[in-house]
Amino acid sequence: MRGWERAALKSQYSLSTLNAGQALVIALGMTAMLLLAGRGVVNGDMTVGDFVMVNAYMMQLFMPLRFLGFVYRQMKQAFTDMERMFGLLEQRTQVADPADARPLAVPRGEVRFENLRFSYGSGRGAGKSTLARLLFRFYDADAGRILVDGEDIRDVTRKSLRRHIGVVPQDTVLFNDTLAYNIAYGRPDATADDVARAARMAHLDAFVASLPQGYDTPVGERDMKLSGGEKQRVAIARAILKNPPILIFDEATSSLDSRAEQAILAAMRELVAERTSLVIAHRLSTIVDADAIIVLDGGRIIERGTHFELLAAGGLYARLWALQQRDTDTRERQHVKEAIGR
């Protein structure tokens, strides 16, 4: 930052010096030309109209010259930015498509992780969200492979792979645009009817109906704020609109209260029907209906089974479930006391 500050000050000083020099040259030139024109008027060689014409011509000539220093500086900055941009585009990605990569066809959406090993380096193990990143091929596994409908994801194009995967993230990003635009981000060519249908399936339609501008309501940081549950429903509507065969829910209800969580879970149950769904969660109430629950600890699988099988096993999952249920009971009793107090 100190180096950048010195360079910025040097650039500003040079620009100021250039502007001052230009202004001096222009002022001297204007003065000399007007003196010559004035002498011509006095001697009778020029009329007053000629004097005014010379003044107008000189103004039209010199005024654009005042901007040359600014334009030169802007051009140099633009060339520097372009050089950096092209340098970035020339960087080789860590994960690239092979030369013979083919588009992925997903008739069923079956996902298999086979003998998978991965580390970020320095012995740091991989966790739950890392599985989603590996499925997206943001990284390649150190060993083992990931199959989608029998196809190794390293043998297909990343674009076709990611087109078949939808994500409902923990923190939904909203653009400073309309609500309809934010939902249609899941499929930019969607019609208004498609957007409305996705919002209805995500249980967002009642909220939209309460807005004066409906789907044209601006949202984002500088406009109307959405609650955590409403933002998550926007993310679910995006996923519905994309209609992918594989869905990833990454801590989709972690920041919600109990009422909002139940509404989101209802939308999730409708969305996961006939789809392969990976639900990453610390809040275990969101995964009780899962066909298979994988418990990770320190980057390793330590338990696997349905909700009731894991409770019967009495392992880490059962202990976490009991702890979260006790916390839930405590919060509910506190809410009852507050209601009675009011």
C-alpha positions as CSV (number, residue, x, y, z in Angstrom):
1,M,0.0,0.0,0.0
2,R,2.9,2.4,0.7
3,G,4.3,1.6,-2.7
4,W,1.0,2.3,-4.3
5,E,0.7,5.5,-2.4
6,R,4.1,6.7,-3.6
7,A,3.2,5.8,-7.2
8,A,-0.2,7.6,-7.0
9,L,1.4,10.8,-5.6
10,K,4.1,10.7,-8.3
11,S,1.4,10.3,-11.0
12,Q,-0.6,13.2,-9.5
13,Y,2.4,15.5,-9.2
14,S,3.4,14.8,-12.8
15,L,-0.1,15.4,-14.0
16,S,-0.3,18.7,-12.1
17,T,3.1,19.8,-13.5
18,L,1.9,18.9,-17.0
19,N,-1.3,20.8,-16.6
20,A,0.5,23.8,-15.2
21,G,2.9,23.8,-18.2
22,Q,0.1,23.5,-20.7
23,A,-1.8,26.3,-19.1
24,L,1.3,28.5,-19.2
25,V,1.9,27.7,-22.9
26,I,-1.7,28.3,-23.8
27,A,-1.8,31.6,-21.9
28,L,1.4,32.9,-23.6
29,G,0.1,31.7,-27.0
30,M,-3.3,33.4,-26.5
31,T,-1.6,36.6,-25.3
32,A,0.8,36.7,-28.3
33,M,-1.9,36.0,-30.9
34,L,-4.2,38.6,-29.4
35,L,-1.5,41.2,-29.3
36,L,-0.7,40.6,-32.9
37,A,-4.3,40.8,-33.9
38,G,-4.8,44.0,-31.8
39,R,-1.8,45.6,-33.6
40,G,-3.4,44.6,-36.9
41,V,-6.6,46.4,-35.9
42,V,-4.7,49.5,-34.8
43,N,-2.8,49.6,-38.1
44,G,-5.9,49.1,-40.1
45,D,-4.8,45.8,-41.5
46,M,-7.6,43.9,-39.7
47,T,-11.2,44.7,-38.6
48,V,-12.7,44.3,-35.2
49,G,-14.6,41.3,-36.6
50,D,-11.2,39.8,-37.6
51,F,-10.0,40.3,-34.1
52,V,-13.1,38.5,-32.7
53,M,-12.6,35.7,-35.2
54,V,-9.0,35.1,-34.2
55,N,-10.0,35.0,-30.6
56,A,-12.7,32.4,-31.3
57,Y,-10.3,30.3,-33.4
58,M,-7.7,30.4,-30.7
59,M,-10.2,29.4,-28.1
60,Q,-11.4,26.4,-30.2
61,L,-7.8,25.4,-30.8
62,F,-6.5,25.6,-27.2
63,M,-9.4,24.4,-25.2
64,P,-9.1,20.8,-26.3
65,L,-5.4,20.9,-25.6
66,R,-6.2,21.4,-21.9
67,F,-7.4,17.9,-21.8
68,L,-4.4,16.2,-23.4
69,G,-2.7,15.6,-20.1
70,F,-5.7,14.0,-18.5
71,V,-6.4,11.9,-21.6
72,Y,-2.8,10.7,-21.8
73,R,-2.9,9.7,-18.1
74,Q,-6.2,7.8,-18.6
75,M,-4.8,6.0,-21.6
76,K,-1.7,4.9,-19.8
77,Q,-3.9,3.7,-16.9
78,A,-6.2,1.8,-19.4
79,F,-3.2,0.2,-21.0
80,T,-1.9,-0.9,-17.6
81,D,-5.2,-2.4,-16.7
82,M,-5.5,-4.2,-20.0
83,E,-2.0,-5.6,-19.5
84,R,-3.0,-7.0,-16.1
85,M,-6.3,-8.4,-17.5
86,F,-4.6,-10.2,-20.4
87,G,-2.0,-11.5,-17.9
88,L,-4.8,-12.9,-15.8
89,L,-6.5,-14.5,-18.8
90,E,-3.2,-16.2,-19.7
91,Q,-2.9,-17.8,-16.3
92,R,-3.3,-21.6,-16.4
93,T,-6.0,-22.9,-14.2
94,Q,-5.2,-25.6,-11.7
95,V,-8.2,-27.7,-12.9
96,A,-8.6,-27.8,-16.7
97,D,-10.6,-29.9,-19.1
98,P,-8.7,-32.6,-20.9
99,A,-8.2,-32.3,-24.6
100,D,-10.7,-35.1,-25.3
101,A,-13.3,-33.9,-22.7
102,R,-16.9,-34.6,-23.7
103,P,-20.2,-33.1,-22.5
104,L,-21.8,-34.8,-19.5
105,A,-25.2,-36.5,-20.0
106,V,-27.1,-37.0,-16.8
107,P,-30.2,-39.2,-17.2
108,R,-30.4,-40.2,-13.5
109,G,-28.1,-37.9,-11.5
110,E,-26.4,-40.7,-9.5
111,V,-23.3,-39.5,-7.7
112,R,-20.6,-41.9,-6.4
113,F,-17.5,-41.0,-4.3
114,E,-15.0,-43.9,-4.7
115,N,-11.9,-44.1,-2.4
116,L,-11.7,-40.3,-2.3
117,R,-8.6,-38.6,-0.8
118,F,-8.0,-34.9,-0.8
119,S,-6.1,-32.4,1.3
120,Y,-5.5,-28.6,0.9
121,G,-1.9,-29.1,1.9
122,S,0.1,-29.0,5.1
123,G,-1.9,-32.0,6.3
124,R,-5.1,-30.0,6.6
125,G,-8.0,-32.4,6.1
126,A,-11.1,-31.9,3.9
127,G,-14.6,-31.4,5.3
128,K,-18.2,-31.4,4.3
129,S,-18.1,-28.3,2.0
130,T,-15.0,-29.7,0.3
131,L,-17.1,-32.6,-1.1
132,A,-19.3,-30.0,-2.9
133,R,-16.2,-28.2,-4.2
134,L,-14.8,-31.5,-5.5
135,L,-18.1,-32.3,-7.2
136,F,-18.0,-29.0,-8.9
137,R,-14.4,-29.6,-9.9
138,F,-13.0,-26.5,-8.2
139,Y,-10.3,-29.0,-7.2
140,D,-9.3,-32.4,-8.3
141,A,-9.0,-35.2,-5.8
142,D,-5.5,-36.5,-4.8
143,A,-6.8,-40.1,-5.1
144,G,-10.0,-41.9,-6.0
145,R,-12.6,-40.5,-8.3
146,I,-16.1,-39.0,-8.4
147,L,-18.7,-40.5,-10.8
148,V,-21.9,-39.0,-12.1
149,D,-24.0,-41.6,-13.8
150,G,-20.9,-43.7,-14.2
151,E,-18.9,-40.9,-15.8
152,D,-15.7,-39.8,-14.2
153,I,-16.1,-36.0,-13.8
154,R,-12.5,-35.5,-14.8
155,D,-13.3,-36.9,-18.3
156,V,-16.2,-34.4,-19.0
157,T,-16.3,-30.6,-19.5
158,R,-16.6,-28.5,-16.4
159,K,-19.3,-26.4,-18.1
160,S,-21.5,-29.4,-18.8
161,L,-20.9,-30.8,-15.3
162,R,-21.8,-27.5,-13.5
163,R,-24.9,-27.1,-15.7
164,H,-26.4,-30.2,-14.1
165,I,-25.7,-29.1,-10.5
166,G,-27.7,-26.5,-8.4
167,V,-26.6,-25.0,-5.1
168,V,-28.5,-23.4,-2.3
169,P,-25.7,-21.8,-0.3
170,Q,-25.5,-20.7,3.3
171,D,-25.2,-17.0,2.4
172,T,-27.3,-16.1,-0.7
173,V,-25.9,-13.3,-2.8
174,L,-28.5,-10.9,-4.0
175,F,-27.9,-8.3,-6.8
176,N,-29.0,-4.7,-6.6
177,D,-31.9,-5.3,-9.0
178,T,-35.5,-6.5,-9.0
179,L,-36.7,-9.6,-7.2
180,A,-37.6,-11.2,-10.5
181,Y,-34.0,-10.6,-11.8
182,N,-32.6,-12.2,-8.7
183,I,-34.8,-15.3,-9.1
184,A,-34.1,-15.5,-12.8
185,Y,-30.4,-15.7,-12.1
186,G,-30.9,-19.4,-12.0
187,R,-32.0,-19.4,-15.7
188,P,-31.6,-16.0,-17.4
189,D,-33.9,-16.9,-20.3
190,A,-36.8,-17.7,-18.0
191,T,-40.2,-16.1,-18.7
192,A,-42.2,-14.2,-16.1
193,D,-44.5,-17.2,-15.7
194,D,-41.5,-19.5,-15.0
195,V,-40.2,-17.1,-12.3
196,A,-43.7,-16.9,-10.7
197,R,-43.9,-20.7,-10.7
198,A,-40.5,-21.1,-9.1
199,A,-41.4,-18.5,-6.4
200,R,-44.6,-20.4,-5.7
201,M,-42.8,-23.7,-5.3
202,A,-40.3,-22.0,-3.0
203,H,-43.2,-20.6,-0.9
204,L,-42.1,-17.1,-1.8
205,D,-45.3,-16.1,-3.6
206,A,-47.1,-14.9,-0.4
207,F,-44.2,-12.6,0.4
208,V,-44.2,-11.3,-3.2
209,A,-47.9,-10.6,-3.1
210,S,-47.4,-8.4,0.0
211,L,-45.0,-6.1,-1.9
212,P,-46.4,-3.0,-3.6
213,Q,-44.3,-3.6,-6.7
214,G,-44.4,-7.4,-6.6
215,Y,-41.6,-9.0,-8.6
216,D,-40.4,-5.6,-9.8
217,T,-39.5,-4.7,-6.2
218,P,-35.8,-3.7,-6.0
219,V,-33.7,-5.7,-3.5
220,G,-30.1,-5.7,-2.4
221,E,-27.8,-3.8,-0.1
222,R,-29.0,-0.3,-1.1
223,D,-32.7,-1.1,-1.3
224,M,-35.2,-3.3,0.6
225,K,-33.6,-5.8,2.8
226,L,-34.8,-9.4,2.9
227,S,-34.8,-11.6,6.0
228,G,-32.7,-14.7,6.2
229,G,-35.6,-17.0,5.4
230,E,-36.7,-14.9,2.4
231,K,-33.2,-14.8,1.0
232,Q,-33.0,-18.6,1.3
233,R,-36.3,-18.9,-0.5
234,V,-34.9,-16.8,-3.3
235,A,-32.0,-19.2,-3.5
236,I,-34.4,-22.2,-3.6
237,A,-36.4,-20.5,-6.3
238,R,-33.2,-20.1,-8.4
239,A,-32.5,-23.8,-8.0
240,I,-36.1,-24.7,-9.0
241,L,-35.8,-22.5,-12.1
242,K,-32.5,-24.1,-13.1
243,N,-34.1,-27.6,-12.6
244,P,-30.9,-29.6,-12.2
245,P,-30.8,-33.3,-11.5
246,I,-28.2,-32.8,-8.7
247,L,-28.8,-30.4,-5.8
248,I,-26.4,-29.2,-3.0
249,F,-27.7,-27.6,0.1
250,D,-24.8,-26.0,2.0
251,E,-25.9,-25.1,5.5
252,A,-29.1,-23.7,3.9
253,T,-30.9,-23.3,7.3
254,S,-28.0,-22.5,9.7
255,S,-28.9,-18.9,10.2
256,L,-32.7,-19.2,10.5
257,D,-35.1,-19.3,13.4
258,S,-37.3,-22.3,13.9
259,R,-40.3,-20.9,12.1
260,A,-38.3,-19.9,9.0
261,E,-36.4,-23.2,9.1
262,Q,-39.7,-25.2,8.9
263,A,-40.8,-23.1,5.9
264,I,-37.5,-23.7,4.2
265,L,-37.6,-27.4,4.9
266,A,-41.0,-27.7,3.4
267,A,-39.7,-26.0,0.2
268,M,-36.6,-28.3,0.3
269,R,-38.7,-31.4,0.5
270,E,-40.6,-30.5,-2.6
271,L,-37.4,-29.5,-4.5
272,V,-35.5,-32.7,-3.7
273,A,-38.2,-35.0,-5.0
274,E,-36.8,-37.3,-7.7
275,R,-33.4,-35.6,-7.5
276,T,-30.0,-36.5,-6.1
277,S,-29.5,-34.1,-3.1
278,L,-26.5,-33.5,-1.0
279,V,-27.4,-31.7,2.2
280,I,-24.4,-30.2,4.2
281,A,-25.6,-29.4,7.7
282,H,-24.6,-28.9,11.3
283,R,-28.3,-28.5,12.3
284,L,-29.4,-32.2,12.3
285,S,-33.1,-31.4,12.1
286,T,-32.6,-30.6,8.4
287,I,-31.4,-34.1,7.5
288,V,-33.6,-36.5,9.5
289,D,-35.4,-37.5,6.3
290,A,-32.2,-38.3,4.3
291,D,-31.8,-41.7,2.8
292,A,-28.2,-41.9,4.0
293,I,-26.4,-39.7,6.6
294,I,-22.6,-39.5,6.4
295,V,-20.9,-38.2,9.6
296,L,-17.5,-36.6,9.0
297,D,-14.9,-35.9,11.6
298,G,-11.4,-34.6,10.9
299,G,-11.9,-35.2,7.2
300,R,-12.9,-38.9,7.6
301,I,-16.2,-40.8,7.5
302,I,-16.8,-42.2,11.0
303,E,-20.5,-43.1,10.8
304,R,-23.1,-43.8,8.1
305,G,-26.7,-44.8,8.1
306,T,-30.3,-43.4,8.4
307,H,-31.3,-41.1,11.2
308,F,-32.8,-43.9,13.4
309,E,-29.9,-46.2,12.7
310,L,-27.4,-43.6,13.8
311,L,-29.4,-42.8,16.9
312,A,-29.5,-46.5,17.8
313,A,-25.7,-46.8,17.3
314,G,-25.1,-44.3,20.1
315,G,-22.1,-42.6,18.4
316,L,-21.2,-39.0,17.7
317,Y,-24.4,-38.4,15.7
318,A,-26.6,-39.6,18.6
319,R,-24.6,-37.3,21.0
320,L,-25.0,-34.3,18.8
321,W,-28.7,-35.0,18.3
322,A,-29.3,-35.1,22.0
323,L,-27.3,-31.9,22.6
324,Q,-29.2,-30.0,19.9
325,Q,-32.6,-31.3,21.1
326,R,-31.7,-30.1,24.6
327,D,-30.8,-26.7,23.3
328,T,-34.0,-26.6,21.3
329,D,-36.1,-27.4,24.4
330,T,-34.3,-24.7,26.4
331,R,-35.0,-22.1,23.7
332,E,-38.7,-23.1,23.5
333,R,-39.1,-22.8,27.3
334,Q,-37.4,-19.4,27.2
335,H,-39.9,-18.3,24.5
336,V,-42.8,-19.5,26.6
337,K,-41.5,-17.5,29.6
338,E,-41.1,-14.4,27.5
339,A,-44.6,-14.8,26.1
340,I,-46.1,-15.2,29.6
341,G,-44.1,-12.2,30.8
342,R,-45.6,-10.1,28.1
